[in-house]
Amino acid sequence: MQEWTERYTHAVMDTFGPPQRVLVRGEGAYVWDADGRRYLDLLAGIAVNALGHAHPTLTAAVSAQLGTLGHVSNFFGTPTQIALAERLLALCGAPDGSRVFFTNSGTEANEAAFKMARRTGRPRVLALEGGFHGRTMGALALTSKAAYREPFEPLPGGVEHVRFDDVAALEEAFSAEAVAARGEVAALVVEPVQGEAGVRSLSPGYLVAARELTAQHGALLVLDEVQTGVGRTGSWLAVQQPDLGGGILPDVVTLAKGLGGGFPVGAVIAYGERAATLLGRGQHGTTFGGNPVAAAAALATLGVIERDGLLENVRTVGQSLREGITAAGNPLVAGVRGRGLLLAVLLTRPVAAEVARAALDAGLIVNAVAPDAIRLAPPLVLTPEQARDVVAFFADLSLPEPEPTETRT
Ligand SMILES: *Cc1c(COP(=O)(O)O)cnc(C)c1O
C-alpha cells in the first residue's frame, strides 16, 4: 500500500490530500486495502454505494447493458433511460406533466436546476447558510462555505444565503422591501438535511413554510436531495417523511450519489408542467447524461432497494445505531443526530479527525464531517450485526486526554 500511496502522490492532483488507504476490492459493506486488511465501510463512497460493494444484481445489470448498448448520445432514446425516467417520476410522486433531466453527478444536477431558475427571468436565487450543492461554478455559487467559494470568484451572481432553518429570515428575503430593493426570487434551493454541514436536519415546519412562501411568490422550491435521496433517510426522498416534508411537493428535486449504487448518475426531477418546460429545446444538454449503462445501474439499484425492503432496513438499522451509540454513554459522545442511515455522532471535543483515524485502525471507515462530528452514511444493506460492531467501537472509544492548556495568573 505504501508504494501505491507514493505513486498516487506523484500522479494524482493533490486536491484531496494523500489517500487514507488504497482500496482494492469490496463485498457488501466491507472493503479491503492493498495490504489485505478488511474495513467495515460506514461511508459508502460518501453516501453512494446504496447496495454496498460488488452487488451481483447491479454488476449483472451494468454488464448486460454495456454488452448490449453502452452509449448512444441524446440524439437517441433507449428503453433503459425511458424506464428510469418513468420510475423516478413514480417514486417521487410527481404529478402529470413532470419530466426528468439526467446528469452524471450531483453538481451537474444542481447546475441544471440553477439554469431552470434563471429561465424564470427573475434575478434572485436563495440558498441556505451551511448548504453544499457542488463544486462547478453555478453549484458553487449556491454553496455557502467561503473556503470553497472565494478562490473562484466571481461566481454567477444573484445568490443570497439566508440563515439556516430560520423561517423569519426566509420571510424577510421574500418581503416587499427585499423585492423592491433586489428583485423577485426565482428559486429557493435547500437540502432537507444538510449533509456536508454535519448532518443538520431542517426543523419540522420549515419546508412547509418554504413551500408556502415560494408558492405565494411564484418562486421555485428546489430540493437538493443528492445526499438524502434514494432511500438514505428511510424513504425514497427525505421530503417524503411527514415530520420533515409535511406532505409538500417541491418544484424540483436533484438526485445523484446513491442513485446508481456506485455508478455515476444524477437526475433533475421537475414537478409539473411549469418546472418541466423551463429548459426548452437546445437550452441545456449533456453527452453522457442519461446513457443506458448509468440508467441500468440506477434501475437495478432502485429495484433492489424495493425488492429487499431496504427502506425498512434503513429505518430499523439506523434507529439501532442511533440508540446503541447514545446508550453506550461514552464521555466523548455528546449525541447522535440525523435520519435513517445518514447520521452524525456528535463529539464533546473537536477530535473528529483523531476519532476517524482510530476507527480506521480498528477496521471501520467513518468520516470526520466537522471538527466535532463523525458522519455515518453506510450502505443501505448494513446488517444489525454490523451495526453492533459500530456501536461497540463508539462504546469503547478512548483518546488521550487533551494537553491541559496553560493558565496564566
Ligand atoms: C455531494 C453533494 C453534491 C455534489 O455532488 P457531486 O456528485 O459530488 O457533484 C451536491 N449536493 C449535495 C447535497 C451533496 O451532498
The ligand as a Tripos MOL2 file, in Angstrom:
@<TRIPOS>MOLECULE
LIG
   15    15     1     0     0
SMALL
NO_CHARGES

@<TRIPOS>ATOM
      1 C1        -22.3590   15.5400   -2.8190 C.3       1 LIG1
      2 C2        -23.3680   16.5860   -2.9630 C.ar      1 LIG1
      3 C3        -23.4440   17.3730   -4.1190 C.ar      1 LIG1
      4 C4        -22.4400   17.2670   -5.2420 C.3       1 LIG1
      5 O1        -22.4970   16.0530   -5.8720 O.3       1 LIG1
      6 P1        -21.2530   15.5820   -6.8110 P.3       1 LIG1
      7 O2        -21.7350   14.3140   -7.4100 O.co2     1 LIG1
      8 O3        -20.0720   15.4630   -5.9220 O.co2     1 LIG1
      9 O4        -21.0690   16.6440   -7.8250 O.co2     1 LIG1
     10 C5        -24.4680   18.2930   -4.2180 C.ar      1 LIG1
     11 N1        -25.3600   18.4360   -3.2270 N.ar      1 LIG1
     12 C6        -25.3270   17.7030   -2.0980 C.ar      1 LIG1
     13 C7        -26.3650   17.8940   -1.0580 C.3       1 LIG1
     14 C8        -24.3200   16.7670   -1.9160 C.ar      1 LIG1
     15 O5        -24.2540   16.0600   -0.7790 O.3       1 LIG1
@<TRIPOS>BOND
     1     1     2 1
     2     2     3 ar
     3     2    14 ar
     4     3     4 1
     5     3    10 ar
     6     4     5 1
     7     5     6 1
     8     6     7 2
     9     6     8 1
    10     6     9 1
    11    10    11 ar
    12    11    12 ar
    13    12    13 1
    14    12    14 ar
    15    14    15 1
@<TRIPOS>SUBSTRUCTURE
     1 LIG1         1 GROUP 0 **** ****
